[in-house]
Amino acid sequence: MMKIALIAHDKKKPEMISFVKEHLNIFKTHELYATGTTGALLVEHTGLNIHLKKSGPLGGDQEIGSMVANQLIDMIIFFRDPLTAQPHEPDVSALLRLSDHYEIPLATNISTAKLFIAALEI
Ligand SMILES: O=C(CO)COP(=O)(O)O
């Protein structure tokens, strides 16, 4: 069982919901964490049990980053919006930086996330 963090910027939330729904059988066998709004939507639409952190702009990305630093996260699926400026861009960068330092697999788009799912299915 892996500890997986799920995060999506606002314009990518519908994509995250349909992605998780599509792979529900996989996700329900893992321990899930999410930033606040993404997580609440996923709980509502999938019924999955998800540990909710603060909303991203209010510290949620930093909370996930803290888990990465403490080696409490094994994989991150983070659907970023590359076309919209985020007020908490430094927090987003910090999460990516820590994930690289700790060598945590991190998918920032659906194509990469599909490859992760294929790996989890093995
Ligand atoms: O902003 C986010 C990631 O940077 C996501 O936060 P929410 O899931 O609370 O919208």
Ligand as a Chemical Component Dictionary entry (heavy atoms), coordinates in Angstrom:
data_LIG
# 
_chem_comp.id                   LIG 
_chem_comp.type                 NON-POLYMER 
_chem_comp.pdbx_formal_charge   0 
_chem_comp.three_letter_code    LIG 
# 
loop_
_chem_comp_atom.comp_id 
_chem_comp_atom.atom_id 
_chem_comp_atom.alt_atom_id 
_chem_comp_atom.type_symbol 
_chem_comp_atom.charge 
_chem_comp_atom.model_Cartn_x 
_chem_comp_atom.model_Cartn_y 
_chem_comp_atom.model_Cartn_z 
_chem_comp_atom.pdbx_ordinal 
LIG O1 O1 O 0 -3.820 24.985 -4.935 1  
LIG C1 C1 C 0 -3.638 23.788 -4.953 2  
LIG C2 C2 C 0 -2.317 23.243 -5.261 3  
LIG O2 O2 O 0 -1.343 24.226 -5.466 4  
LIG C3 C3 C 0 -4.731 22.848 -4.668 5  
LIG O3 O3 O 0 -5.443 23.244 -3.525 6  
LIG P1 P1 P 0 -6.965 22.869 -3.365 7  
LIG O4 O4 O 0 -7.078 21.387 -3.558 8  
LIG O5 O5 O 0 -7.350 23.252 -1.978 9  
LIG O6 O6 O 0 -7.713 23.652 -4.403 10 
# 
loop_
_chem_comp_bond.comp_id 
_chem_comp_bond.atom_id_1 
_chem_comp_bond.atom_id_2 
_chem_comp_bond.value_order 
_chem_comp_bond.pdbx_ordinal 
LIG O1 C1 DOUB 1 
LIG C1 C2 SING 2 
LIG C1 C3 SING 3 
LIG C2 O2 SING 4 
LIG C3 O3 SING 5 
LIG O3 P1 SING 6 
LIG P1 O4 DOUB 7 
LIG P1 O5 SING 8 
LIG P1 O6 SING 9 
# 
